[in-house]
Amino acid sequence: MHTPEIGEIVRDTEANRLGQVMARESNGYALRPVRGGIEWTAQPSALEPLTERELLSARVAEANAGSRRSGR
């Protein structure tokens, strides 16, 4: 089982979504969508690390979302 770090982007296999780990909670991990949005809780057993290619793609999406929010 993967033990994610705070700030790491992971795949939630139950929700079929990518999310950034925001906190470790008593009932799992708090994840935030890479492009922003409402956090959700995921079970530790459902979390997988991303491949290098997936991580790069997620970081680009995050940067693009940030530039749209700031109006650049």
PDB file with one MODEL, atoms N, CA, C and O in Angstrom:
MODEL        1
ATOM      1  N   MET A   1       0.844  -1.183   0.000  1.00  0.00           N
ATOM      2  CA  MET A   1       0.000   0.000   0.000  1.00  0.00           C
ATOM      3  C   MET A   1       0.890   1.248   0.000  1.00  0.00           C
ATOM      4  O   MET A   1       1.887   1.309   0.719  1.00  0.00           O
ATOM      5  N   HIS A   2       0.523   2.225  -0.803  1.00  0.00           N
ATOM      6  CA  HIS A   2       1.264   3.478  -0.932  1.00  0.00           C
ATOM      7  C   HIS A   2       0.893   4.425   0.214  1.00  0.00           C
ATOM      8  O   HIS A   2      -0.289   4.606   0.508  1.00  0.00           O
ATOM      9  N   THR A   3       1.885   5.020   0.855  1.00  0.00           N
ATOM     10  CA  THR A   3       1.652   6.019   1.892  1.00  0.00           C
ATOM     11  C   THR A   3       2.029   7.381   1.326  1.00  0.00           C
ATOM     12  O   THR A   3       3.211   7.720   1.275  1.00  0.00           O
ATOM     13  N   PRO A   4       1.042   8.167   0.898  1.00  0.00           N
ATOM     14  CA  PRO A   4       1.342   9.437   0.241  1.00  0.00           C
ATOM     15  C   PRO A   4       1.798  10.527   1.209  1.00  0.00           C
ATOM     16  O   PRO A   4       1.473  10.506   2.396  1.00  0.00           O
ATOM     17  N   GLU A   5       2.550  11.465   0.675  1.00  0.00           N
ATOM     18  CA  GLU A   5       3.016  12.634   1.417  1.00  0.00           C
ATOM     19  C   GLU A   5       2.037  13.784   1.184  1.00  0.00           C
ATOM     20  O   GLU A   5       1.353  13.822   0.162  1.00  0.00           O
ATOM     21  N   ILE A   6       1.972  14.716   2.129  1.00  0.00           N
ATOM     22  CA  ILE A   6       1.166  15.917   1.956  1.00  0.00           C
ATOM     23  C   ILE A   6       1.712  16.671   0.738  1.00  0.00           C
ATOM     24  O   ILE A   6       2.921  16.871   0.616  1.00  0.00           O
ATOM     25  N   GLY A   7       0.824  17.081  -0.148  1.00  0.00           N
ATOM     26  CA  GLY A   7       1.215  17.788  -1.368  1.00  0.00           C
ATOM     27  C   GLY A   7       1.376  16.894  -2.581  1.00  0.00           C
ATOM     28  O   GLY A   7       1.397  17.387  -3.709  1.00  0.00           O
ATOM     29  N   GLU A   8       1.489  15.597  -2.375  1.00  0.00           N
ATOM     30  CA  GLU A   8       1.656  14.649  -3.482  1.00  0.00           C
ATOM     31  C   GLU A   8       0.351  14.501  -4.268  1.00  0.00           C
ATOM     32  O   GLU A   8      -0.739  14.539  -3.697  1.00  0.00           O
ATOM     33  N   ILE A   9       0.477  14.334  -5.565  1.00  0.00           N
ATOM     34  CA  ILE A   9      -0.686  14.070  -6.412  1.00  0.00           C
ATOM     35  C   ILE A   9      -0.785  12.562  -6.597  1.00  0.00           C
ATOM     36  O   ILE A   9       0.182  11.905  -6.985  1.00  0.00           O
ATOM     37  N   VAL A  10      -1.960  12.025  -6.316  1.00  0.00           N
ATOM     38  CA  VAL A  10      -2.186  10.579  -6.367  1.00  0.00           C
ATOM     39  C   VAL A  10      -3.469  10.271  -7.128  1.00  0.00           C
ATOM     40  O   VAL A  10      -4.268  11.161  -7.420  1.00  0.00           O
ATOM     41  N   ARG A  11      -3.649   8.997  -7.441  1.00  0.00           N
ATOM     42  CA  ARG A  11      -4.882   8.528  -8.064  1.00  0.00           C
ATOM     43  C   ARG A  11      -5.741   7.858  -6.996  1.00  0.00           C
ATOM     44  O   ARG A  11      -5.271   6.995  -6.255  1.00  0.00           O
ATOM     45  N   ASP A  12      -6.997   8.266  -6.931  1.00  0.00           N
ATOM     46  CA  ASP A  12      -7.981   7.607  -6.071  1.00  0.00           C
ATOM     47  C   ASP A  12      -8.690   6.602  -6.968  1.00  0.00           C
ATOM     48  O   ASP A  12      -9.495   6.980  -7.819  1.00  0.00           O
ATOM     49  N   THR A  13      -8.391   5.326  -6.777  1.00  0.00           N
ATOM     50  CA  THR A  13      -8.945   4.294  -7.658  1.00  0.00           C
ATOM     51  C   THR A  13     -10.432   4.075  -7.441  1.00  0.00           C
ATOM     52  O   THR A  13     -11.122   3.623  -8.355  1.00  0.00           O
ATOM     53  N   GLU A  14     -10.943   4.385  -6.252  1.00  0.00           N
ATOM     54  CA  GLU A  14     -12.379   4.230  -6.003  1.00  0.00           C
ATOM     55  C   GLU A  14     -13.187   5.316  -6.705  1.00  0.00           C
ATOM     56  O   GLU A  14     -14.250   5.046  -7.263  1.00  0.00           O
ATOM     57  N   ALA A  15     -12.677   6.546  -6.673  1.00  0.00           N
ATOM     58  CA  ALA A  15     -13.377   7.675  -7.306  1.00  0.00           C
ATOM     59  C   ALA A  15     -12.948   7.870  -8.758  1.00  0.00           C
ATOM     60  O   ALA A  15     -13.573   8.634  -9.494  1.00  0.00           O
ATOM     61  N   ASN A  16     -11.875   7.176  -9.176  1.00  0.00           N
ATOM     62  CA  ASN A  16     -11.324   7.311 -10.522  1.00  0.00           C
ATOM     63  C   ASN A  16     -10.979   8.770 -10.820  1.00  0.00           C
ATOM     64  O   ASN A  16     -11.348   9.316 -11.860  1.00  0.00           O
ATOM     65  N   ARG A  17     -10.249   9.392  -9.863  1.00  0.00           N
ATOM     66  CA  ARG A  17      -9.862  10.794  -9.975  1.00  0.00           C
ATOM     67  C   ARG A  17      -8.433  10.974  -9.484  1.00  0.00           C
ATOM     68  O   ARG A  17      -7.911  10.165  -8.717  1.00  0.00           O
ATOM     69  N   LEU A  18      -7.810  12.065  -9.952  1.00  0.00           N
ATOM     70  CA  LEU A  18      -6.522  12.474  -9.427  1.00  0.00           C
ATOM     71  C   LEU A  18      -6.758  13.554  -8.397  1.00  0.00           C
ATOM     72  O   LEU A  18      -7.666  14.371  -8.547  1.00  0.00           O
ATOM     73  N   GLY A  19      -5.951  13.565  -7.352  1.00  0.00           N
ATOM     74  CA  GLY A  19      -6.075  14.592  -6.338  1.00  0.00           C
ATOM     75  C   GLY A  19      -4.765  14.844  -5.630  1.00  0.00           C
ATOM     76  O   GLY A  19      -3.894  13.976  -5.571  1.00  0.00           O
ATOM     77  N   GLN A  20      -4.638  16.040  -5.096  1.00  0.00           N
ATOM     78  CA  GLN A  20      -3.467  16.405  -4.311  1.00  0.00           C
ATOM     79  C   GLN A  20      -3.782  16.145  -2.848  1.00  0.00           C
ATOM     80  O   GLN A  20      -4.829  16.555  -2.347  1.00  0.00           O
ATOM     81  N   VAL A  21      -2.874  15.465  -2.168  1.00  0.00           N
ATOM     82  CA  VAL A  21      -3.072  15.137  -0.760  1.00  0.00           C
ATOM     83  C   VAL A  21      -2.944  16.420   0.054  1.00  0.00           C
ATOM     84  O   VAL A  21      -1.907  17.083   0.030  1.00  0.00           O
ATOM     85  N   MET A  22      -4.011  16.763   0.775  1.00  0.00           N
ATOM     86  CA  MET A  22      -4.039  17.972   1.585  1.00  0.00           C
ATOM     87  C   MET A  22      -3.815  17.667   3.062  1.00  0.00           C
ATOM     88  O   MET A  22      -3.225  18.474   3.781  1.00  0.00           O
ATOM     89  N   ALA A  23      -4.282  16.504   3.518  1.00  0.00           N
ATOM     90  CA  ALA A  23      -4.153  16.159   4.937  1.00  0.00           C
ATOM     91  C   ALA A  23      -4.405  14.674   5.147  1.00  0.00           C
ATOM     92  O   ALA A  23      -5.078  14.014   4.355  1.00  0.00           O
ATOM     93  N   ARG A  24      -3.851  14.177   6.225  1.00  0.00           N
ATOM     94  CA  ARG A  24      -4.144  12.822   6.690  1.00  0.00           C
ATOM     95  C   ARG A  24      -5.203  12.973   7.756  1.00  0.00           C
ATOM     96  O   ARG A  24      -5.008  13.714   8.719  1.00  0.00           O
ATOM     97  N   GLU A  25      -6.314  12.290   7.605  1.00  0.00           N
ATOM     98  CA  GLU A  25      -7.417  12.378   8.553  1.00  0.00           C
ATOM     99  C   GLU A  25      -7.642  11.012   9.197  1.00  0.00           C
ATOM    100  O   GLU A  25      -7.096  10.004   8.748  1.00  0.00           O
ATOM    101  N   SER A  26      -8.438  10.994  10.235  1.00  0.00           N
ATOM    102  CA  SER A  26      -8.685   9.738  10.947  1.00  0.00           C
ATOM    103  C   SER A  26      -9.395   8.712  10.071  1.00  0.00           C
ATOM    104  O   SER A  26      -9.242   7.509  10.279  1.00  0.00           O
ATOM    105  N   ASN A  27     -10.170   9.176   9.093  1.00  0.00           N
ATOM    106  CA  ASN A  27     -10.918   8.257   8.224  1.00  0.00           C
ATOM    107  C   ASN A  27     -10.327   8.151   6.821  1.00  0.00           C
ATOM    108  O   ASN A  27     -10.988   7.628   5.923  1.00  0.00           O
ATOM    109  N   GLY A  28      -9.110   8.630   6.609  1.00  0.00           N
ATOM    110  CA  GLY A  28      -8.473   8.527   5.299  1.00  0.00           C
ATOM    111  C   GLY A  28      -7.637   9.753   4.989  1.00  0.00           C
ATOM    112  O   GLY A  28      -7.052  10.360   5.886  1.00  0.00           O
ATOM    113  N   TYR A  29      -7.582  10.114   3.713  1.00  0.00           N
ATOM    114  CA  TYR A  29      -6.819  11.272   3.260  1.00  0.00           C
ATOM    115  C   TYR A  29      -7.758  12.286   2.630  1.00  0.00           C
ATOM    116  O   TYR A  29      -8.686  11.924   1.907  1.00  0.00           O
ATOM    117  N   ALA A  30      -7.510  13.563   2.911  1.00  0.00           N
ATOM    118  CA  ALA A  30      -8.254  14.638   2.256  1.00  0.00           C
ATOM    119  C   ALA A  30      -7.526  14.958   0.956  1.00  0.00           C
ATOM    120  O   ALA A  30      -6.344  15.303   0.968  1.00  0.00           O
ATOM    121  N   LEU A  31      -8.236  14.843  -0.164  1.00  0.00           N
ATOM    122  CA  LEU A  31      -7.674  15.136  -1.477  1.00  0.00           C
ATOM    123  C   LEU A  31      -8.400  16.326  -2.076  1.00  0.00           C
ATOM    124  O   LEU A  31      -9.597  16.515  -1.860  1.00  0.00           O
ATOM    125  N   ARG A  32      -7.654  17.131  -2.838  1.00  0.00           N
ATOM    126  CA  ARG A  32      -8.221  18.268  -3.550  1.00  0.00           C
ATOM    127  C   ARG A  32      -8.011  18.037  -5.037  1.00  0.00           C
ATOM    128  O   ARG A  32      -6.929  17.605  -5.434  1.00  0.00           O
ATOM    129  N   PRO A  33      -9.004  18.307  -5.871  1.00  0.00           N
ATOM    130  CA  PRO A  33      -8.804  18.160  -7.309  1.00  0.00           C
ATOM    131  C   PRO A  33      -7.603  18.987  -7.772  1.00  0.00           C
ATOM    132  O   PRO A  33      -7.367  20.080  -7.258  1.00  0.00           O
ATOM    133  N   VAL A  34      -6.858  18.477  -8.723  1.00  0.00           N
ATOM    134  CA  VAL A  34      -5.653  19.143  -9.212  1.00  0.00           C
ATOM    135  C   VAL A  34      -5.979  20.535  -9.745  1.00  0.00           C
ATOM    136  O   VAL A  34      -5.194  21.465  -9.559  1.00  0.00           O
ATOM    137  N   ARG A  35      -7.105  20.686 -10.394  1.00  0.00           N
ATOM    138  CA  ARG A  35      -7.483  21.982 -10.969  1.00  0.00           C
ATOM    139  C   ARG A  35      -8.288  22.830  -9.996  1.00  0.00           C
ATOM    140  O   ARG A  35      -8.857  23.846 -10.394  1.00  0.00           O
ATOM    141  N   GLY A  36      -8.346  22.434  -8.733  1.00  0.00           N
ATOM    142  CA  GLY A  36      -9.104  23.172  -7.737  1.00  0.00           C
ATOM    143  C   GLY A  36     -10.495  22.585  -7.586  1.00  0.00           C
ATOM    144  O   GLY A  36     -10.959  21.828  -8.439  1.00  0.00           O
ATOM    145  N   GLY A  37     -11.142  22.933  -6.517  1.00  0.00           N
ATOM    146  CA  GLY A  37     -12.488  22.434  -6.292  1.00  0.00           C
ATOM    147  C   GLY A  37     -12.658  21.900  -4.880  1.00  0.00           C
ATOM    148  O   GLY A  37     -11.843  22.159  -3.995  1.00  0.00           O
ATOM    149  N   ILE A  38     -13.707  21.168  -4.698  1.00  0.00           N
ATOM    150  CA  ILE A  38     -14.081  20.656  -3.385  1.00  0.00           C
ATOM    151  C   ILE A  38     -13.280  19.414  -3.038  1.00  0.00           C
ATOM    152  O   ILE A  38     -13.145  18.496  -3.847  1.00  0.00           O
ATOM    153  N   GLU A  39     -12.751  19.401  -1.821  1.00  0.00           N
ATOM    154  CA  GLU A  39     -11.987  18.246  -1.342  1.00  0.00           C
ATOM    155  C   GLU A  39     -12.903  17.054  -1.099  1.00  0.00           C
ATOM    156  O   GLU A  39     -14.103  17.206  -0.871  1.00  0.00           O
ATOM    157  N   TRP A  40     -12.316  15.879  -1.152  1.00  0.00           N
ATOM    158  CA  TRP A  40     -13.028  14.654  -0.801  1.00  0.00           C
ATOM    159  C   TRP A  40     -12.092  13.777   0.021  1.00  0.00           C
ATOM    160  O   TRP A  40     -10.882  13.999   0.051  1.00  0.00           O
ATOM    161  N   THR A  41     -12.655  12.800   0.674  1.00  0.00           N
ATOM    162  CA  THR A  41     -11.878  11.882   1.503  1.00  0.00           C
ATOM    163  C   THR A  41     -11.725  10.558   0.773  1.00  0.00           C
ATOM    164  O   THR A  41     -12.689  10.020   0.229  1.00  0.00           O
ATOM    165  N   ALA A  42     -10.508  10.041   0.768  1.00  0.00           N
ATOM    166  CA  ALA A  42     -10.210   8.769   0.114  1.00  0.00           C
ATOM    167  C   ALA A  42      -9.597   7.806   1.120  1.00  0.00           C
ATOM    168  O   ALA A  42      -8.874   8.213   2.029  1.00  0.00           O
ATOM    169  N   GLN A  43      -9.890   6.548   0.945  1.00  0.00           N
ATOM    170  CA  GLN A  43      -9.311   5.505   1.785  1.00  0.00           C
ATOM    171  C   GLN A  43      -7.862   5.250   1.366  1.00  0.00           C
ATOM    172  O   GLN A  43      -7.553   5.266   0.174  1.00  0.00           O
ATOM    173  N   PRO A  44      -6.980   5.016   2.323  1.00  0.00           N
ATOM    174  CA  PRO A  44      -5.572   4.766   1.996  1.00  0.00           C
ATOM    175  C   PRO A  44      -5.381   3.626   0.991  1.00  0.00           C
ATOM    176  O   PRO A  44      -4.501   3.700   0.133  1.00  0.00           O
ATOM    177  N   SER A  45      -6.188   2.588   1.091  1.00  0.00           N
ATOM    178  CA  SER A  45      -6.048   1.436   0.195  1.00  0.00           C
ATOM    179  C   SER A  45      -6.410   1.767  -1.250  1.00  0.00           C
ATOM    180  O   SER A  45      -6.062   1.010  -2.157  1.00  0.00           O
ATOM    181  N   ALA A  46      -7.099   2.879  -1.482  1.00  0.00           N
ATOM    182  CA  ALA A  46      -7.521   3.260  -2.834  1.00  0.00           C
ATOM    183  C   ALA A  46      -6.528   4.188  -3.518  1.00  0.00           C
ATOM    184  O   ALA A  46      -6.724   4.538  -4.682  1.00  0.00           O
ATOM    185  N   LEU A  47      -5.466   4.596  -2.828  1.00  0.00           N
ATOM    186  CA  LEU A  47      -4.540   5.573  -3.388  1.00  0.00           C
ATOM    187  C   LEU A  47      -3.349   4.907  -4.059  1.00  0.00           C
ATOM    188  O   LEU A  47      -2.749   3.974  -3.526  1.00  0.00           O
ATOM    189  N   GLU A  48      -3.023   5.415  -5.255  1.00  0.00           N
ATOM    190  CA  GLU A  48      -1.877   4.918  -6.019  1.00  0.00           C
ATOM    191  C   GLU A  48      -1.004   6.092  -6.430  1.00  0.00           C
ATOM    192  O   GLU A  48      -1.514   7.178  -6.709  1.00  0.00           O
ATOM    193  N   PRO A  49       0.314   5.884  -6.469  1.00  0.00           N
ATOM    194  CA  PRO A  49       1.186   6.944  -6.985  1.00  0.00           C
ATOM    195  C   PRO A  49       1.004   7.065  -8.501  1.00  0.00           C
ATOM    196  O   PRO A  49       0.546   6.128  -9.155  1.00  0.00           O
ATOM    197  N   LEU A  50       1.363   8.220  -9.046  1.00  0.00           N
ATOM    198  CA  LEU A  50       1.275   8.436 -10.487  1.00  0.00           C
ATOM    199  C   LEU A  50       2.593   8.049 -11.150  1.00  0.00           C
ATOM    200  O   LEU A  50       3.651   8.060 -10.521  1.00  0.00           O
ATOM    201  N   THR A  51       2.506   7.708 -12.432  1.00  0.00           N
ATOM    202  CA  THR A  51       3.726   7.520 -13.215  1.00  0.00           C
ATOM    203  C   THR A  51       4.323   8.906 -13.468  1.00  0.00           C
ATOM    204  O   THR A  51       3.647   9.915 -13.265  1.00  0.00           O
ATOM    205  N   GLU A  52       5.560   8.962 -13.902  1.00  0.00           N
ATOM    206  CA  GLU A  52       6.201  10.252 -14.207  1.00  0.00           C
ATOM    207  C   GLU A  52       5.404  11.023 -15.265  1.00  0.00           C
ATOM    208  O   GLU A  52       5.236  12.238 -15.158  1.00  0.00           O
ATOM    209  N   ARG A  53       4.923  10.320 -16.270  1.00  0.00           N
ATOM    210  CA  ARG A  53       4.152  10.959 -17.343  1.00  0.00           C
ATOM    211  C   ARG A  53       2.832  11.530 -16.812  1.00  0.00           C
ATOM    212  O   ARG A  53       2.452  12.649 -17.158  1.00  0.00           O
ATOM    213  N   GLU A  54       2.144  10.763 -15.979  1.00  0.00           N
ATOM    214  CA  GLU A  54       0.886  11.236 -15.390  1.00  0.00           C
ATOM    215  C   GLU A  54       1.128  12.437 -14.484  1.00  0.00           C
ATOM    216  O   GLU A  54       0.337  13.380 -14.468  1.00  0.00           O
ATOM    217  N   LEU A  55       2.218  12.398 -13.734  1.00  0.00           N
ATOM    218  CA  LEU A  55       2.539  13.496 -12.832  1.00  0.00           C
ATOM    219  C   LEU A  55       2.829  14.773 -13.617  1.00  0.00           C
ATOM    220  O   LEU A  55       2.360  15.849 -13.246  1.00  0.00           O
ATOM    221  N   LEU A  56       3.584  14.662 -14.679  1.00  0.00           N
ATOM    222  CA  LEU A  56       3.876  15.824 -15.524  1.00  0.00           C
ATOM    223  C   LEU A  56       2.590  16.406 -16.091  1.00  0.00           C
ATOM    224  O   LEU A  56       2.398  17.622 -16.068  1.00  0.00           O
ATOM    225  N   SER A  57       1.721  15.562 -16.592  1.00  0.00           N
ATOM    226  CA  SER A  57       0.445  16.009 -17.148  1.00  0.00           C
ATOM    227  C   SER A  57      -0.399  16.709 -16.085  1.00  0.00           C
ATOM    228  O   SER A  57      -1.022  17.732 -16.365  1.00  0.00           O
ATOM    229  N   ALA A  58      -0.422  16.168 -14.875  1.00  0.00           N
ATOM    230  CA  ALA A  58      -1.189  16.770 -13.782  1.00  0.00           C
ATOM    231  C   ALA A  58      -0.610  18.127 -13.397  1.00  0.00           C
ATOM    232  O   ALA A  58      -1.362  19.063 -13.127  1.00  0.00           O
ATOM    233  N   ARG A  59       0.713  18.245 -13.370  1.00  0.00           N
ATOM    234  CA  ARG A  59       1.357  19.522 -13.025  1.00  0.00           C
ATOM    235  C   ARG A  59       1.069  20.585 -14.087  1.00  0.00           C
ATOM    236  O   ARG A  59       0.857  21.750 -13.750  1.00  0.00           O
ATOM    237  N   VAL A  60       1.058  20.201 -15.351  1.00  0.00           N
ATOM    238  CA  VAL A  60       0.735  21.145 -16.422  1.00  0.00           C
ATOM    239  C   VAL A  60      -0.711  21.614 -16.284  1.00  0.00           C
ATOM    240  O   VAL A  60      -0.996  22.802 -16.431  1.00  0.00           O
ATOM    241  N   ALA A  61      -1.617  20.690 -16.006  1.00  0.00           N
ATOM    242  CA  ALA A  61      -3.029  21.049 -15.815  1.00  0.00           C
ATOM    243  C   ALA A  61      -3.177  21.996 -14.633  1.00  0.00           C
ATOM    244  O   ALA A  61      -3.956  22.947 -14.693  1.00  0.00           O
ATOM    245  N   GLU A  62      -2.438  21.746 -13.563  1.00  0.00           N
ATOM    246  CA  GLU A  62      -2.494  22.597 -12.379  1.00  0.00           C
ATOM    247  C   GLU A  62      -1.987  24.000 -12.705  1.00  0.00           C
ATOM    248  O   GLU A  62      -2.589  24.990 -12.292  1.00  0.00           O
ATOM    249  N   ALA A  63      -0.882  24.085 -13.442  1.00  0.00           N
ATOM    250  CA  ALA A  63      -0.327  25.393 -13.825  1.00  0.00           C
ATOM    251  C   ALA A  63      -1.288  26.143 -14.739  1.00  0.00           C
ATOM    252  O   ALA A  63      -1.479  27.349 -14.585  1.00  0.00           O
ATOM    253  N   ASN A  64      -1.886  25.442 -15.680  1.00  0.00           N
ATOM    254  CA  ASN A  64      -2.835  26.074 -16.595  1.00  0.00           C
ATOM    255  C   ASN A  64      -4.045  26.602 -15.841  1.00  0.00           C
ATOM    256  O   ASN A  64      -4.514  27.706 -16.117  1.00  0.00           O
ATOM    257  N   ALA A  65      -4.550  25.831 -14.897  1.00  0.00           N
ATOM    258  CA  ALA A  65      -5.695  26.270 -14.105  1.00  0.00           C
ATOM    259  C   ALA A  65      -5.337  27.503 -13.287  1.00  0.00           C
ATOM    260  O   ALA A  65      -6.154  28.413 -13.146  1.00  0.00           O
ATOM    261  N   GLY A  66      -4.133  27.539 -12.752  1.00  0.00           N
ATOM    262  CA  GLY A  66      -3.680  28.700 -11.973  1.00  0.00           C
ATOM    263  C   GLY A  66      -3.561  29.945 -12.814  1.00  0.00           C
ATOM    264  O   GLY A  66      -3.892  31.040 -12.359  1.00  0.00           O
ATOM    265  N   SER A  67      -3.089  29.790 -14.047  1.00  0.00           N
ATOM    266  CA  SER A  67      -2.957  30.972 -14.911  1.00  0.00           C
ATOM    267  C   SER A  67      -4.318  31.488 -15.351  1.00  0.00           C
ATOM    268  O   SER A  67      -4.486  32.693 -15.539  1.00  0.00           O
ATOM    269  N   ARG A  68      -5.296  30.596 -15.518  1.00  0.00           N
ATOM    270  CA  ARG A  68      -6.644  31.042 -15.872  1.00  0.00           C
ATOM    271  C   ARG A  68      -7.288  31.791 -14.717  1.00  0.00           C
ATOM    272  O   ARG A  68      -7.995  32.775 -14.930  1.00  0.00           O
ATOM    273  N   ARG A  69      -7.045  31.328 -13.491  1.00  0.00           N
ATOM    274  CA  ARG A  69      -7.616  31.993 -12.311  1.00  0.00           C
ATOM    275  C   ARG A  69      -7.019  33.373 -12.110  1.00  0.00           C
ATOM    276  O   ARG A  69      -7.714  34.291 -11.673  1.00  0.00           O
ATOM    277  N   SER A  70      -5.733  33.533 -12.424  1.00  0.00           N
ATOM    278  CA  SER A  70      -5.078  34.813 -12.198  1.00  0.00           C
ATOM    279  C   SER A  70      -5.237  35.760 -13.384  1.00  0.00           C
ATOM    280  O   SER A  70      -4.823  36.917 -13.311  1.00  0.00           O
ATOM    281  N   GLY A  71      -5.829  35.284 -14.469  1.00  0.00           N
ATOM    282  CA  GLY A  71      -6.083  36.124 -15.628  1.00  0.00           C
ATOM    283  C   GLY A  71      -4.880  36.343 -16.513  1.00  0.00           C
ATOM    284  O   GLY A  71      -4.862  37.293 -17.295  1.00  0.00           O
ATOM    285  N   ARG A  72      -3.883  35.504 -16.415  1.00  0.00           N
ATOM    286  CA  ARG A  72      -2.670  35.636 -17.244  1.00  0.00           C
ATOM    287  C   ARG A  72      -2.798  34.912 -18.536  1.00  0.00           C
ATOM    288  O   ARG A  72      -1.869  34.924 -19.344  1.00  0.00           O
TER     289      ARG A  72
ENDMDL
END
